[in-house]
C-alpha cells in the first residue's frame, strides 16, 4: 500500500529536488560572481576541447554561462542521486522535520565530496570552489524548506479529500489497531479509513468508536461506502477469507491481507520472493546484508587504526599508572559473548586487584566494589579501561559501535530473565553503543539496555554509528559510570 504511493511521491520529490538544486546553484553563482566578487568573471577560462566544452559552440560573451551551466547540471544530478542512495525518500522519512533536515545535510555533504572528487580529475576548466560551497549551503536551506512546504501542502490537500483512497478494515483486534496507527502516521499518502467491520464486543477500547458493523454487513457497507481498498486484518479462516476475496474480485475492489501471525512478530519482518514462493523473514537486520557488513567493517578498521595511533601516548600513560598503582599485569582479558553467541577474549586495562578467574567471571561489579583499585575507580568512571578493546576491533571480534559484550555466566541468566535478550547477539559487540550514550551502562537497568540495543540493531546505518561515536565523549562526561 505505502510502497505504491511512495513511488509516486519519490518521483515528485526527485523532480522537486532537481529544480531546487538548480535554483541553489543559480543563487550561489549570482552571489559569488555578481555580488561578492564580480571581478572573478573575467578570470573564468572556458574549456575549448571535448564534447562538453562551450568554447567552440557559443560566442565568447556566453561561455561563462554555459561553462557553469554544465557544472550546475552535474551538481544537481549528483545531489539527487545521493539522496536516492541514502534513502532520503523512504516513506519513514519526513515524520520529523529535524531528522529530515539532517538527512538532507548528510546527502548534500556526500554529493559535495563526489563532485569535488570528479572535478579533481577534470582539467578542462578550473571551477570556483566558493560557488560549490555556497551551493551546498543554499541546497540544504532550499531542499529542507521545499520538502517542508510540499508536505504541508499535500497534508492540506489530503484533508480536503484530494486524491484520497478510501479504506475499509476487516477486524477489530491488534492487527487492525496496528494498521490504523500506521495509516494515520502516513496520512500524507492519502489513505482515509472509512471504518472497521468485526465483532464490536471483542474490539479493543481504542477501536470501538470506529466499528461500523459486523463482518456480515460487508456487502451492504461496501456497496454503500464504495471503498477503494479492503484490508483483511483478522484471524484467518479459510472460508471467510475466500468469501472476502471473491466479493472483492466481483466488485472490482482492491483487497489486501495482513498475515495472521503478524501480531506474534516483535521485530521488523521482510517478505521476499523465492522463485515464486513468498518467504517471510521474521527479523530483518540491516547488518546481515553483505554490503552493510563491508561498510561497517571498513569504518571500524579506519577509525580504530587512527585512534590507536593518535592515542598511543594516553595508552602508555594509563599503563604506567596501572602498573604503579597495584601489583599485577597492566591488561586484563576475559571471556565475553559476541556476534552469533560466540565467545571471545576482550581486553581491558586492569581496574581491580588480581583475583582468581571464578571470582572475576561470576561476580557482578557495583559502586563501591572493594576490589577496585585507586586508579581503577577513575578508569571505570569514564570507561577509559575499555580503550584496549580497539585491539579487539582490529582483530574483528568487536565493532566500535554495538551492544556491550557480557560474560557467559550472566548471559545464561539474562536470556531467561529478560525478554529478547539474545537478540543483542545479532550484531558484533561494541566499545560504545546506543544504550551507553543514553546512560544505560554499568550497574543500571538491563531492560532499558536490551531495548536500546535491539533498537540500534534493527535501525543500523553508518550515520547512526557516526552519531553514536560523536556523542560518546559527551555522554561519558555528563553521565559517568561507577
C-alpha positions in Angstrom: 0.0 0.0 0.0 2.5 2.6 1.1 5.1 1.4 -1.4 2.7 2.1 -4.3 2.1 5.7 -3.2 5.7 6.2 -2.2 6.9 5.5 -5.7 4.7 8.4 -7.0 5.9 10.7 -4.1 9.5 9.7 -4.8 9.3 10.8 -8.4 7.7 14.1 -7.2 10.4 14.7 -4.7 13.1 13.9 -7.2 11.7 16.4 -9.6 11.3 19.0 -6.9 14.9 18.4 -5.7 16.3 18.7 -9.2 14.6 22.1 -9.5 15.6 23.3 -6.0 19.2 22.1 -6.6 19.3 24.1 -9.8 17.9 27.1 -8.0 20.6 26.8 -5.3 23.3 26.7 -7.9 22.0 29.8 -9.6 21.9 31.6 -6.3 25.4 30.5 -5.5 26.7 31.6 -8.9 25.0 35.0 -8.7 26.2 35.5 -5.1 29.8 34.9 -6.0 30.2 36.3 -9.5 27.7 39.2 -9.3 27.6 40.3 -5.6 30.7 39.3 -3.7 33.4 39.0 -6.4 32.2 40.3 -9.8 35.8 40.8 -10.9 36.2 37.0 -10.9 34.1 36.6 -14.0 37.0 37.9 -16.1 39.2 35.0 -14.9 36.8 32.2 -15.9 38.5 30.2 -18.6 36.1 28.1 -20.7 37.1 24.7 -21.9 37.8 24.6 -25.6 38.1 20.9 -26.2 35.9 17.9 -25.6 32.2 17.2 -26.0 31.1 19.4 -23.1 33.4 22.4 -24.0 31.4 25.6 -24.7 34.4 27.4 -26.1 33.8 26.4 -29.7 30.0 26.2 -29.5 28.9 29.6 -28.3 30.0 33.2 -28.6 32.7 34.3 -26.1 30.3 36.5 -24.1 28.2 33.5 -23.3 30.9 31.0 -22.5 30.9 31.8 -18.8 27.2 31.0 -18.5 27.4 27.7 -20.4 30.5 26.6 -18.5 28.8 26.9 -15.2 25.6 25.5 -16.6 27.3 22.2 -17.1 28.6 22.3 -13.5 25.1 23.1 -12.2 23.7 20.1 -14.0 26.4 17.8 -12.6 25.9 19.0 -9.0 22.1 18.7 -9.2 22.2 15.2 -10.6 24.9 14.1 -8.1 22.8 15.6 -5.3 19.6 13.8 -6.2 21.5 10.5 -6.8 23.0 10.8 -3.3 19.5 11.4 -1.8 18.3 8.3 -3.5 21.4 6.3 -2.4 21.0 7.4 1.2 17.3 6.5 1.2 16.0 10.1 1.8 12.8 9.3 0.0 11.9 6.3 2.2 8.3 6.5 3.5 9.6 6.6 7.1 11.3 9.8 6.3 9.6 13.2 6.9 8.0 12.2 10.2 10.4 14.6 11.9 11.5 17.9 10.3 14.7 17.8 12.2 15.6 14.3 11.1 14.8 15.0 7.5 16.9 18.2 7.6 19.8 16.2 9.0 19.3 13.6 6.2 19.4 16.3 3.6 22.5 17.8 5.2 24.1 14.4 5.0 23.2 13.9 1.4 24.4 17.3 0.4 27.7 16.7 2.1 28.2 13.3 0.4 27.3 14.8 -3.0 29.8 17.6 -2.3 32.5 15.0 -1.8 31.6 13.2 -5.0 31.5 16.4 -7.1 34.9 17.6 -5.8 36.4 14.2 -6.5 35.1 14.3 -10.1 36.4 17.8 -10.6 39.8 16.7 -9.4 40.2 14.6 -12.5 38.7 17.2 -14.8 41.3 19.6 -16.1 39.3 21.5 -18.8 38.1 24.3 -16.5 39.0 25.5 -13.0 35.7 26.0 -11.3 35.3 28.2 -8.3 35.3 26.2 -5.1 33.4 29.1 -3.4 30.5 28.6 -5.8 30.4 24.9 -4.9 30.4 25.6 -1.2 27.7 28.3 -1.5 25.7 25.9 -3.5 25.9 23.3 -0.7 24.6 25.8 1.9 21.8 27.0 -0.3 20.9 23.4 -1.2 20.4 22.5 2.4 18.2 25.5 3.0 16.1 25.3 -0.2 15.6 21.5 -0.2 14.7 21.4 3.5 12.2 24.3 3.1 10.9 22.8 -0.1 10.2 19.4 1.5 8.5 21.0 4.5 6.3 23.2 2.3 5.5 20.3 -0.1 4.5 18.0 2.8 2.4 20.8 4.4 0.6 21.5 1.1 0.0 17.8 0.5 -1.4 17.4 4.0 -3.9 20.2 3.4 -4.9 18.7 0.1 -5.4 15.3 1.7 -7.5 16.9 4.4 -9.8 18.3 1.7 -10.1 14.9 0.1 -7.7 15.4 -2.9 -6.7 12.1 -4.5 -7.5 10.0 -1.4 -8.1 6.3 -1.3 -10.9 5.1 1.0 -10.0 2.0 3.1 -12.4 -0.4 4.9 -10.6 -2.6 7.5 -12.0 -6.0 8.4 -11.0 -6.7 12.0 -11.2 -5.2 15.5 -8.2 -6.7 17.1 -4.5 -5.9 17.5 -3.7 -6.2 13.7 -6.5 -3.8 12.8 -5.3 -1.3 15.5 -1.7 -1.5 14.3 -2.8 -1.0 10.7 -4.9 2.0 11.7 -2.0 3.6 13.5 0.3 3.1 10.5 -2.2 4.7 8.1 -2.6 7.7 10.5 1.2 8.1 10.7 1.5 8.2 6.9 -1.5 10.4 6.3 0.4 12.2 3.6 -0.2 9.2 1.3 -3.9 9.9 1.4 -5.4 6.7 2.8 -8.7 7.5 4.6 -10.2 4.8 6.8 -14.0 4.6 6.4 -14.4 2.3 9.4 -13.9 -1.2 10.8 -16.1 -4.3 10.4 -15.9 -7.0 13.0 -17.2 -8.1 16.4 -17.7 -5.0 18.5 -17.8 -6.9 21.7 -14.2 -8.1 21.2 -12.9 -4.8 19.8 -10.0 -3.1 21.5 -11.1 0.0 23.5 -9.4 2.5 21.1 -11.3 0.9 18.2 -14.8 0.8 19.5 -15.7 4.2 18.1 -14.5 3.2 14.6 -16.6 -0.1 14.3 -19.5 0.4 11.9 -20.8 -3.1 11.6 -20.0 -6.8 11.8 -18.4 -8.9 9.1 -21.9 -10.0 7.9 -22.5 -6.4 6.9 -19.6 -6.4 4.5 -21.6 -6.4 1.2 -24.0 -3.8 2.3 -21.4 -1.5 3.8 -19.1 -1.9 0.8 -21.8 -1.0 -1.7 -22.9 2.0 0.4 -19.5 3.4 1.1 -17.7 2.3 -2.1 -14.2 1.7 -0.6 -11.2 1.7 -2.9 -9.4 -0.9 -0.7 -10.5 -3.6 1.7 -7.9 -4.9 4.2 -8.4 -8.2 5.9 -6.8 -7.8 9.3 -8.4 -10.5 11.5 -7.7 -14.2 12.3 -7.6 -16.2 9.1 -10.5 -18.6 8.5 -10.3 -20.2 5.1 -14.0 -20.0 4.2 -14.3 -16.4 5.5 -11.2 -15.2 3.7 -12.2 -16.9 0.5 -15.6 -15.2 0.6 -14.0 -11.8 1.1 -11.6 -12.3 -1.8 -14.3 -13.4 -4.1 -16.5 -10.5 -3.1 -13.7 -8.0 -3.8 -13.0 -9.7 -7.2 -16.6 -9.5 -8.2 -16.9 -5.8 -7.1 -13.6 -4.7 -8.5 -12.3 -3.7 -5.1 -8.6 -3.9 -4.3 -8.0 -6.4 -1.5 -5.1 -6.7 0.9 -4.4 -9.3 3.7 -2.5 -8.8 6.9 -0.7 -12.1 7.7 -2.3 -13.8 10.7 0.9 -14.2 12.5 1.9 -10.6 12.3 0.9 -10.0 16.0 3.4 -12.6 17.0 6.3 -10.6 15.4 8.1 -8.3 17.8 10.7 -7.2 15.2 10.6 -5.8 11.7 9.8 -8.5 9.2 10.5 -8.7 5.5 8.7 -10.6 2.8 10.8 -11.8 -0.1 10.0 -13.8 -3.2 12.0 -17.1 -3.5 11.3 -18.3 -7.1 7.6 -17.7 -6.8 7.3 -18.7 -3.1 6.7 -15.9 -0.6 9.1 -16.2 2.3 8.7 -14.2 5.5 11.9 -13.2 7.3 11.0 -12.7 11.0 13.7 -10.2 11.8 15.1 -8.1 9.0 18.5 -7.0 10.4 20.4 -4.5 8.2 23.8 -5.8 9.3 23.1 -9.2 7.8 23.4 -7.5 4.4 26.8 -8.1 2.9 27.3 -4.5 1.7 26.4 -3.1 5.1 28.8 -5.5 6.8 31.6 -4.4 4.4 30.8 -0.7 5.2 30.8 -1.2 8.9 34.0 -3.2 8.9 35.7 -0.5 6.8 34.6 2.2 9.2 35.8 0.1 12.2 39.2 -0.5 10.7 39.8 3.1 9.7 38.6 4.6 13.0 40.3 2.0 15.2 43.6 2.3 13.4 43.6 6.1 13.7 42.5 6.0 17.3 45.3 3.6 18.3 47.9 5.8 16.6 46.7 9.1 17.9 46.0 7.9 21.4 49.2 5.9 21.9 50.6 8.4 24.5 47.4 8.0 26.5 47.7 4.2 26.4 51.3 4.5 27.7 50.3 6.9 30.5 47.4 4.7 31.7 49.5 1.6 31.5 52.2 3.3 33.7 49.6 4.4 36.2 48.0 0.9 36.5 51.4 -0.6 37.0 52.4 1.8 39.7 49.1 1.7 41.5 48.9 -2.1 42.2 50.7 -5.4 41.6 49.7 -7.4 38.6 49.5 -7.2 34.8 48.5 -4.0 33.0 46.0 -5.6 30.7 43.1 -7.9 31.8 41.5 -10.4 29.5 38.1 -12.0 30.0 35.7 -14.2 28.1 32.7 -12.4 26.6 29.8 -13.4 24.3 29.6 -11.6 21.0 28.2 -12.0 17.5 26.1 -15.2 16.9 26.7 -16.1 20.6 30.4 -16.9 20.0 32.8 -16.4 22.9 35.9 -14.2 22.5 38.6 -12.7 24.8 38.0 -9.0 25.5 40.9 -6.8 26.6 40.7 -4.0 29.2 43.1 -2.1 31.5 43.1 -3.8 34.8 41.0 -1.9 37.3 40.8 -4.4 40.2 43.2 -6.3 42.3 44.4 -9.6 40.9 41.8 -12.3 41.8 41.0 -15.9 40.7 39.2 -16.5 37.5 36.0 -17.8 39.0 35.5 -14.8 41.3 36.2 -12.5 38.3 33.8 -14.2 35.9 30.9 -14.8 38.4 30.8 -11.6 40.4 28.8 -8.6 39.2 30.7 -5.3 39.7 28.9 -2.4 41.5 29.5 1.0 43.0 31.9 0.9 46.0 33.3 -2.5 45.0 36.3 -3.2 47.4 38.2 -5.0 44.6 38.6 -1.8 42.5 42.0 -0.1 42.7 42.5 3.6 43.2 43.3 4.4 39.6 40.8 1.8 38.6 38.0 3.8 40.1 38.6 6.7 37.7 39.3 4.5 34.7 35.9 2.7 35.2 34.1 6.0 35.8 35.0 7.4 32.4 35.3 4.0 30.7 39.0 4.5 30.0 39.6 0.9 31.0 37.8 -0.1 27.7 40.4 1.6 25.5 42.4 -1.7 24.7 39.2 -3.0 23.1 40.2 -1.1 20.0 42.6 -4.1 19.6 39.5 -6.3 19.6 38.1 -4.1 16.8 41.2 -4.6 14.7 41.0 -8.4 15.3 37.4 -8.4 14.2 35.9 -9.7 17.5 34.2 -6.3 18.2 33.0 -3.2 16.5 33.4 0.4 17.6 29.6 0.7 18.0 27.3 -2.1 19.1 25.8 -3.8 22.2 28.3 -4.1 25.1 29.5 -7.8 25.5 28.6 -9.7 28.6 30.2 -12.6 30.4 28.9 -16.1 29.5 27.7 -16.7 33.1 25.4 -13.7 33.1 24.3 -14.3 29.5 22.8 -17.6 30.7 21.0 -15.8 33.5 19.7 -12.9 31.5 18.4 -14.8 28.5 15.7 -16.4 30.6 15.1 -13.3 32.8 14.8 -10.6 30.2 12.7 -10.9 27.0 14.6 -10.8 23.7 17.9 -10.5 25.5 19.7 -12.8 23.0 18.8 -10.6 20.1 21.7 -8.4 21.2 24.0 -11.1 19.6 22.7 -10.4 16.1 25.5 -7.7 15.8 29.1 -7.5 16.9 29.7 -6.3 20.4 30.8 -2.7 20.6 33.0 -0.4 22.6 30.2 2.1 22.8 26.5 1.9 21.8 23.1 3.5 21.7 22.4 2.2 25.3 25.7 3.7 26.6 25.2 7.2 25.3 21.8 7.3 27.0 23.3 6.4 30.3 22.4 2.6 30.4 25.8 1.3 31.3 27.4 -0.2 34.4 25.0 -1.2 37.2 21.8 0.1 35.5 18.6 -1.3 34.1 19.2 -4.4 32.0 15.7 -4.0 30.4 16.4 -0.5 29.1 19.8 -1.6 27.9 18.3 -4.5 25.9 15.6 -2.3 24.5 18.2 0.3 23.3 20.5 -2.4 21.9 17.7 -4.0 19.9 16.6 -0.6 18.5 20.2 0.0 17.4 20.5 -3.4 15.7 17.2 -3.0 13.8 17.8 0.6 12.8 21.5 0.4 12.0 23.1 2.8 9.5 26.6 4.1 9.0 25.4 7.6 10.0 23.8 6.1 13.2 27.3 4.7 14.1 28.9 8.0 13.4 26.4 9.9 15.5 26.8 7.5 18.4 30.6 7.7 18.2 30.5 11.5 18.2 28.1 11.7 21.2 30.1 9.2 23.2 32.7 11.6 24.8 29.9 13.9 25.9 28.0 11.0 27.4 31.0 9.8 29.3 31.4 13.3 30.9 27.8 14.1 31.6 26.7 10.5 32.6 29.8 8.9 34.1 29.7 5.3 35.3 30.6 4.0 38.7 
